[in-house]
C-alpha cells in the first residue's frame, strides 16, 4: 500500500512541477518579448515562489502520509495483540467453568 501511495504522490508532484515550470517558462518568454516586462517578471517570480511552496507542501504531505501509515501498522499490531488476548481469556474462562463444575 505504501508503494502505491508513494508512487501516486510522486507522480502528482512531478505533474505539478512540470506544469509550474512550463508556466514559469512561458511567462519568462513573454517577459523577454515585452518591452516593459516588469509586471510579467513579477508574475514569473510569484510563480516560482508558488512552485517552491507546492514542493514544500508535497514534502509535508508525504511525511504525514508516512507517519499515518506507520501509525496504521502499529494499530494493526495492537489489534492483533488484543485479539490474541481475547482468545486466551476465552480459554481461561472455559477452564474455570470446568474447574467450577468439578467442585
Secondary structure, DSSP 4 states (H G I P E B T S, - for coil): -HHHHHHHHHHHHHHHHHHHHHHHHHHHHHHHHSTTTHHHHHHHHHHHHHHHHHHHHHHHHHHHHHHHHHHHHHHHHHHHHHHHHHHHHHHHHHHHHHHHHH-
